[in-house]
Amino acid sequence: MSEKLLFQGGCHCELIKFEFRSPNEVEVWTCNCSICSVTDFHHLFVRHSDFTLVSGKEFLTSYQFGTQTAEHLFCRRCGVKSFYQPRSHPDSYSIDIRCVKTPPTIGRVVEFDGKNHQGAVE
């Protein structure tokens, strides 16, 4: 198993800051669902136990739609969704790899069919 390194990230205005532990080479998902396709979110899944919200909890605002399972979290000031609780990975946060300072290397990109979520996740 790869050693986990510490990475840092956050929103554009830097009110939201987080840290997470991850191998230096990761898998990233792209998704064609109604929200990911318009934001071009690139998902890096990190287990809750490997994620720490360093600052900005009071500046997060939540948005839910459809099944109300995923919790999309946005910075109230700049509007950036740097991480959120996805429907597909209930034990992990999804971090937009573009919101990570010095991100891990992308080893593989998975194209996820979020438009047809029920058939895409088993």
C-alpha positions in Angstrom: 0.0 0.0 0.0 1.2 3.5 -0.9 2.3 5.9 1.8 -0.3 8.6 2.4 1.0 12.2 2.1 -0.6 15.4 3.5 -2.2 17.7 1.0 -4.0 21.1 1.5 -6.7 22.8 -0.4 -9.7 25.1 -0.2 -12.0 27.5 -1.9 -11.0 30.5 -4.1 -11.2 33.2 -1.3 -9.4 30.8 1.2 -12.1 31.1 3.9 -12.6 27.3 3.5 -9.4 25.4 4.1 -8.9 21.6 4.4 -6.2 19.0 4.7 -6.3 15.4 3.7 -4.0 12.3 3.5 -3.8 10.5 0.2 -1.3 8.5 -1.9 0.7 10.7 -4.3 -0.9 8.9 -7.3 -4.7 8.9 -7.4 -7.8 8.0 -9.4 -10.0 11.0 -10.3 -13.6 10.7 -11.6 -15.4 13.0 -14.0 -19.2 12.9 -14.1 -21.9 13.9 -16.5 -24.7 14.5 -14.0 -26.6 17.8 -14.1 -24.4 19.6 -11.5 -21.0 18.1 -12.3 -21.3 18.8 -16.0 -21.9 22.5 -15.5 -19.1 22.9 -12.9 -16.6 20.5 -14.5 -15.9 19.0 -11.0 -13.0 16.5 -10.9 -13.6 14.1 -8.1 -10.9 12.9 -5.8 -12.5 10.6 -3.1 -11.0 10.8 0.3 -12.3 8.9 3.3 -13.8 10.9 6.1 -11.0 9.7 8.5 -8.3 11.1 6.1 -10.0 14.6 5.8 -9.8 17.6 8.2 -11.7 20.8 7.7 -9.1 23.3 9.0 -11.2 26.5 8.8 -14.4 27.9 7.4 -17.1 25.6 8.6 -19.3 28.6 9.4 -18.9 29.8 5.7 -20.2 26.6 4.1 -23.7 26.5 2.7 -25.4 23.4 1.6 -27.4 22.5 -1.5 -29.3 19.3 -2.1 -31.5 18.1 -5.0 -33.0 15.0 -6.4 -32.8 12.2 -3.8 -31.4 14.7 -1.2 -28.6 12.2 -0.6 -25.5 14.2 -1.7 -24.7 17.3 0.2 -23.1 19.9 -2.0 -21.1 22.4 0.1 -20.2 25.9 -1.2 -18.3 28.8 0.2 -20.8 31.6 1.0 -18.3 34.3 -0.1 -16.8 33.0 -3.3 -19.3 30.3 -4.3 -16.7 27.6 -4.9 -17.5 24.0 -4.1 -14.1 22.6 -3.2 -15.4 19.5 -1.5 -18.8 17.8 -0.8 -20.5 14.7 0.5 -21.3 12.6 -2.7 -24.1 10.1 -3.1 -21.8 7.6 -4.7 -19.3 7.3 -1.8 -21.1 7.7 1.6 -17.9 7.1 3.6 -15.8 9.7 1.7 -15.8 13.3 0.7 -15.3 14.2 -2.9 -12.6 16.9 -3.3 -12.3 18.9 -6.6 -8.6 18.1 -7.4 -8.4 21.6 -8.9 -8.9 23.1 -5.4 -5.8 21.4 -4.0 -2.5 23.2 -3.7 0.1 21.0 -5.3 -2.3 18.1 -5.9 -1.4 14.4 -6.2 -0.6 13.0 -9.6 -3.6 11.7 -11.5 -2.9 8.1 -12.4 -6.3 7.3 -13.8 -9.4 9.1 -14.9 -12.8 7.3 -14.6 -15.7 8.6 -16.6 -18.8 8.2 -14.4 -22.3 8.1 -15.8 -24.0 10.2 -13.2 -27.0 10.9 -15.5 -27.9 7.2 -15.0 -26.6 6.9 -11.4 -28.8 3.9 -10.5 -27.2 1.8 -13.3 -23.7 3.2 -12.8 -23.2 2.3 -9.1 -23.9 -1.1 -7.7 
